[in-house]
Amino acid sequence: GRLEGQTMTLDEMADRQKRQLESLDKLQSSLDAMKRRAGGSAGGTLVGIVSGIFEKAITAAFPSLSAGLEKEKWLKINPTTDAKFGDYQCNSAMMIHKFLKDSGDTSCKAPRDVSVKILECLGQTEVFTKTEIAGPGFINAHLDPQWVAKQFAKILKDGPSAPVADPQNIVVDFSSPNIAKEMHVGHLRSTIIGESICRVLEFCGHKVSRINHVGDWGTQFGMLINHLRTAYPDFNETPPNISDLTGFYKEAKKRFDEDEAFKKAAQLSVVTLQSGDEFSLKCWKTLCDVSRIQFKMVYDRLECAGLVEQGESFYNSRIPPIVKELTDMGLIEASDGAQIIHCGRQIPLMAVKSDGGFGYDSTDLAAVKYRIKDMASNRVIYVTDAGQSEHFEMIFIAAKKAGWCSEETRLDHVPFGLVLGDDKKKFKTRSGEVTKLVDLLDEAVLRVRAVLQDRMNTEGSTTQMTAEDLEHAARCIGYGCVKYADLRQHRIGDYQFSYDKMLDLKGNTAIYLMYSYARISSISNKAGVKKGDLATLLPSVAHPKEYALCMHILKFPEIVERVADWLLPHLICEFLYDAAEKFNEFYRECHVVGDAQQNQRLVICEGTAAVMKKGMFLLGITPLNKI
């Protein structure tokens, strides 16, 4: 189980958050390099296609360049900030000029001369209508609107395209609640963010294993088993109905804290459980089964399927051989009776505790090796609260020191901030309890149902639904709003949970996007045109608003590529919100139904709807064709 080891104060969290945001900004700057690596093929991203054309021209103009300087340094392609300068800008000339000068090549007196040479080697291409040199040597490239229209028309034929990527085996460890405890809002963030990351990676063609690292082992089980044994002595014949897990846990904890004899017996129960005692294992299994039923209620609501449980107990037998392996390598040293691994941080990793037991660190060492070696993963991703960043930094360092990772293995920690209540403190119920996840999700559905019911009851309302449709819509919108409110934030930041904000029809919310999508979906029906009739048409891109919307929608694979790399789902939320806004601008200025350009504009509507639907799916949101 994750999220229980968090002992940081809010100030410490804020400080860590600031440092993480700074390091993310540094990482963000190498994003262009990642985008270009995927470029060059017609099935790639727009920026990739443009980069491929310029790369060819640059290497033809300066053959010595690629051997003397990494591509990331000299291939610099960015979207322009102003449409009057075209669509993309090549900013390579300055770096290439410096490289030539440092190499003693004086053939180009200034960066502009470099740009002239690049353009001479560019040759004819159907992608650009115009290229021009600006300022000290930037090259502005204007895409051919006909080429843009052809790219957009492919969306109707083939569906939204994913970025080109080499398929990998990827493990994503997320959700990870604790047995015999209710899931709370911290688990909500891990589950929503983790599921979205899995969907993005699968869309990119990777094989993804969703792993649920549940807390199903450890000292608390001695306390719970002893409580079960003593409070329900006829447990074997009539097993108790422990549907209220929180209550059961609290009863056991109270006895553990107040009754010394109970505490001693509980500590002994841990040992008997770990030695494989039959009765203890039966109690343990009962607690696990009851918990799974509770977890399933949450996962069903969140449409989170395919999570494979590999809890802490899964690694029990794997820990001793790993401790031996690390000891033989000389990575473990004795300290005050414990066996530790130094990873360059203030606190070392505890491979074996001073009492000879194994803890959180031991389990994660076994888990990271199992995932890299036994599951043959190219990449392992952990989605937990920011309070555990240092723990995972050390686990990754230890895995590298042990030689478990190859050069290509990538280990990522995906930290996230806290969920805050109206008082800007950790989210809790009025009585100070941590809110049960099921209650929180059901409340969102309840509120949406009331809003939809009100609309249906308003005089002259066109919103009419059957009871079944109303229930389906309330669930899709309610759960969608909770997910979007979480995902639209930069995950490292804390965010304030507010039903009123997440159900705001005019803000950057799921309900606004879902209404926009339903509206766009209905336009073809209004025009009485079948989608099949649009399959061979190109969109109209003559009006600036048509062109701007088509260009935005065509950048979807770039956004997906970025999220797959940096694991920041809020970028999809930003893309979808901008798509809805750009569509509204287009719809205001470009008449669709009944216009001479009707069907060409319906192509834009259908392409936009298809990409928005896919984007919402990647966030775990089910859009509705009619609200």
Long-range contacts (C-beta under 8 A, 24 or more apart in sequence): 1-176, 1-177, 1-178, 1-179, 1-181, 1-213, 1-214, 1-215, 1-216, 1-311, 1-312, 2-176, 2-190, 2-213, 2-215, 2-384, 2-385, 2-388, 3-176, 3-186, 3-187, 3-190, 3-384, 3-385, 4-178, 4-215, 5-360, 5-387, 5-388, 5-391, 6-186, 6-385, 6-387, 6-388, 7-387, 8-387, 10-418, 13-386, 13-387, 13-417, 13-418, 13-494, 16-386, 16-387, 16-389, 17-386, 17-417, 17-492, 17-493, 17-494, 20-386, 20-389, 20-415, 20-492, 21-490, 21-492, 24-492, 24-566, 27-566, 28-566, 30-72, 31-562, 31-565, 31-566, 32-72, 32-76, 32-77, 32-78, 33-71, 33-72, 34-561, 34-562, 34-565, 35-558, 35-561, 35-562, 36-71, 36-72, 36-75, 36-77, 38-163, 38-164, 38-165, 38-561, 41-164, 43-161, 43-164, 44-163, 44-164, 44-557, 45-163, 45-555, 45-557, 45-558, 45-561, 46-151, 46-551, 46-554, 46-555, 46-557, 46-558, 47-77, 47-78, 47-79, 47-88, 47-555, 47-558, 48-163, 48-164, 48-558, 49-127, 50-77, 50-87, 50-88, 50-127, 50-141, 50-143, 51-75, 51-77, 53-122, 53-125, 53-127, 53-128, 54-90, 54-92, 54-118, 54-122, 54-139, 56-121, 57-118, 57-119, 57-121, 57-122, 57-123, 58-92, 58-96, 58-118, 58-121, 60-121, 61-114, 61-117, 61-118, 61-120, 61-121, 62-96, 62-100, 62-114, 62-117, 64-103, 64-105, 65-96, 65-99, 68-99, 68-103, 69-95, 69-99, 74-99, 79-555, 80-140, 83-544, 83-548, 85-134, 85-140, 86-130, 86-131, 86-132, 86-140, 86-141, 86-142, 86-143, 87-141, 87-142, 87-143, 87-551, 88-140, 88-141, 88-143, 89-138, 89-139, 89-140, 89-141, 90-115, 90-118, 90-138, 90-139, 90-141, 91-138, 92-118, 92-139, 93-118, 93-136, 93-137, 93-138, 93-139, 94-136, 94-137, 97-137, 110-136, 110-137, 111-136, 111-137, 112-136, 112-137, 115-139, 143-551, 145-541, 145-542, 145-547, 146-538, 148-541, 148-547, 148-550, 148-551, 148-554, 149-538, 149-539, 149-540, 149-541, 149-550, 150-538, 151-554, 152-538, 152-539, 152-541, 152-550, 152-553, 152-554, 152-603, 152-604, 152-607, 153-537, 153-538, 153-539, 153-603, 153-607, 155-553, 155-606, 155-607, 155-610, 155-611, 156-531, 156-534, 156-535, 156-603, 156-606, 156-607, 156-610, 157-535, 159-610, 159-614, 160-556, 160-557, 160-610, 160-611, 160-614, 161-556, 161-557, 162-203, 162-204, 162-205, 162-557, 162-560, 163-204, 163-557, 163-558, 163-560, 163-561, 163-564, 165-204, 165-205, 165-206, 165-561, 165-564, 167-205, 167-206, 167-207, 168-206, 168-207, 168-377, 168-378, 168-379, 169-206, 169-207, 169-209, 169-375, 169-376, 169-377, 169-378, 169-379, 170-201, 170-206, 170-207, 170-208, 170-209, 170-377, 170-378, 170-379, 170-380, 170-381, 171-208, 171-209, 171-211, 171-371, 171-375, 171-377, 171-379, 171-380, 171-381, 172-197, 172-198, 172-201, 172-208, 172-209, 172-210, 172-211, 172-381, 172-383, 173-211, 173-212, 173-213, 173-367, 173-371, 173-380, 173-381, 173-382, 173-383, 174-198, 174-210, 174-211, 174-212, 174-381, 174-382, 174-383, 175-212, 175-299, 175-304, 175-307, 175-383, 176-212, 176-213, 176-214, 176-215, 176-384, 177-212, 177-214, 177-215, 177-291, 177-295, 178-214, 178-215, 178-216, 179-214, 179-215, 179-216, 179-221, 179-287, 179-288, 179-291, 179-311, 180-220, 180-224, 180-245, 180-248, 180-249, 180-287, 180-290, 180-291, 181-215, 181-245, 181-246, 181-249, 181-291, 182-245, 182-246, 182-294, 182-434, 182-436, 182-437, 183-294, 183-295, 183-298, 183-436, 183-437, 184-434, 184-435, 184-436, 184-437, 185-419, 185-427, 185-434, 185-435, 185-437, 185-440, 185-497, 186-385, 186-418, 186-419, 187-298, 187-437, 188-419, 188-437, 188-440, 188-482, 188-486, 189-385, 189-416, 189-419, 189-486, 189-491, 190-383, 190-384, 190-385, 190-416, 191-298, 191-299, 191-302, 191-304, 192-302, 192-482, 192-483, 192-486, 192-487, 192-620, 193-383, 193-414, 193-416, 193-486, 193-487, 193-491, 193-569, 194-383, 194-414, 195-302, 195-303, 195-304, 195-620, 196-483, 196-487, 196-569, 196-572, 196-618, 196-619, 196-620, 197-381, 197-383, 197-414, 197-563, 197-567, 197-569, 199-617, 199-618, 199-619, 199-620, 200-560, 200-563, 200-564, 200-569, 200-572, 200-618, 201-564, 203-560, 203-614, 203-618, 204-560, 204-561, 204-564, 206-564, 209-308, 209-375, 209-377, 210-306, 210-307, 210-308, 211-307, 211-308, 211-310, 211-371, 212-307, 212-308, 212-309, 212-310, 212-311, 213-310, 213-311, 213-312, 213-367, 214-291, 214-295, 214-309, 214-311, 214-312, 215-311, 215-312, 216-284, 216-288, 216-311, 216-312, 216-313, 217-311, 217-312, 217-313, 217-316, 217-363, 218-270, 218-312, 218-359, 219-267, 219-270, 221-269, 221-270, 221-273, 221-284, 221-287, 222-266, 222-267, 222-268, 222-269, 222-270, 222-271, 222-273, 223-252, 223-253, 223-255, 223-256, 223-266, 223-269, 224-248, 224-249, 224-252, 224-283, 224-287, 225-266, 225-269, 225-273, 225-280, 225-283, 225-284, 225-287, 226-252, 226-262, 226-265, 226-266, 226-269, 227-251, 227-252, 227-255, 227-262, 227-266, 228-283, 228-286, 228-287, 229-269, 229-279, 229-283, 230-262, 230-265, 235-283, 235-286, 236-282, 239-286, 242-286, 242-287, 242-290, 243-290, 245-290, 245-291, 245-294, 246-433, 246-436, 274-316, 294-438, 297-438, 298-437, 298-438, 298-441, 301-438, 301-441, 301-442, 301-475, 301-479, 302-441, 302-479, 302-483, 302-620, 303-479, 303-620, 303-622, 304-620, 310-367, 312-363, 315-363, 315-366, 315-367, 315-370, 316-358, 318-366, 318-369, 318-370, 319-358, 319-362, 319-363, 319-365, 319-366, 322-351, 322-362, 322-365, 322-366, 322-369, 323-351, 323-352, 323-362, 325-402, 326-351, 326-365, 326-398, 326-402, 329-401, 329-402, 331-398, 331-401, 331-402, 341-394, 341-398, 341-401, 343-393, 343-394, 343-397, 343-398, 343-401, 344-397, 345-390, 345-393, 345-394, 347-390, 348-394, 349-394, 349-395, 349-398, 360-391, 361-391, 361-394, 361-395, 364-391, 364-392, 364-395, 365-395, 365-398, 365-399, 368-395, 368-396, 368-398, 368-399, 368-404, 368-411, 369-399, 369-402, 369-404, 372-399, 372-404, 372-405, 372-409, 373-404, 377-409, 378-408, 378-409, 378-410, 379-409, 379-410, 379-411, 379-412, 380-409, 380-410, 380-411, 380-412, 381-412, 381-413, 381-414, 381-567, 382-412, 382-413, 382-414, 383-414, 383-416, 384-413, 384-414, 384-415, 384-416, 385-415, 385-416, 385-417, 385-418, 386-415, 386-416, 386-417, 386-492, 388-413, 388-415, 389-413, 389-415, 412-567, 414-491, 414-567, 415-491, 415-492, 416-491, 416-492, 417-489, 417-491, 417-492, 417-493, 417-494, 417-495, 418-494, 419-486, 419-494, 419-495, 419-497, 420-494, 420-495, 420-496, 420-497, 421-496, 421-497, 422-496, 422-498, 424-496, 427-497, 440-482, 441-478, 441-479, 441-482, 443-499, 444-478, 444-479, 444-481, 444-482, 444-499, 444-502, 444-503, 445-474, 445-475, 445-478, 445-479, 446-474, 446-478, 447-478, 447-499, 447-503, 448-473, 448-474, 448-477, 448-478, 448-481, 448-503, 448-511, 449-474, 449-478, 451-503, 452-477, 452-627, 463-627, 473-624, 473-627, 476-514, 476-621, 476-622, 476-623, 476-624, 477-510, 477-511, 477-514, 477-624, 477-627, 479-621, 480-510, 480-511, 480-514, 480-616, 480-620, 480-621, 480-622, 481-509, 481-510, 481-511, 483-510, 483-619, 483-620, 483-621, 484-509, 484-510, 484-513, 484-573, 484-619, 484-621, 485-509, 485-510, 487-569, 487-570, 487-572, 487-573, 487-619, 488-570, 488-573, 488-574, 488-577, 489-570, 490-568, 490-570, 491-568, 491-569, 491-570, 508-573, 508-577, 510-616, 510-621, 512-577, 512-580, 513-576, 513-577, 513-580, 513-612, 513-616, 513-621, 513-623, 514-616, 514-621, 514-623, 514-624, 514-627, 515-627, 516-580, 516-583, 516-584, 516-612, 517-580, 517-609, 517-612, 517-613, 517-616, 517-623, 517-624, 518-623, 518-624, 518-625, 518-626, 518-627, 520-583, 520-605, 520-608, 520-609, 520-612, 521-609, 521-625, 521-626, 522-625, 522-626, 523-592, 523-593, 523-602, 523-605, 524-602, 524-605, 524-606, 526-593, 527-592, 527-593, 527-594, 527-598, 527-602, 529-598, 529-599, 529-602, 531-606, 533-599, 534-599, 534-602, 534-603, 534-606, 537-599, 537-600, 537-603, 538-600, 538-603, 539-600, 539-601, 539-603, 539-604, 539-607, 540-597, 540-600, 540-601, 540-603, 540-604, 543-586, 543-589, 543-590, 545-582, 545-585, 545-586, 545-589, 545-590, 546-586, 546-590, 546-601, 546-604, 548-582, 548-585, 548-586, 549-579, 549-582, 549-583, 549-585, 549-586, 549-604, 549-608, 550-604, 550-607, 552-578, 552-579, 552-582, 553-579, 553-607, 553-608, 553-611, 556-611, 556-614, 556-615, 560-618, 563-618, 569-618, 569-619, 572-615, 572-618, 572-619, 573-619, 575-615, 576-612, 576-615, 576-616, 576-619, 579-608, 579-611, 579-612, 579-615, 580-612, 583-608
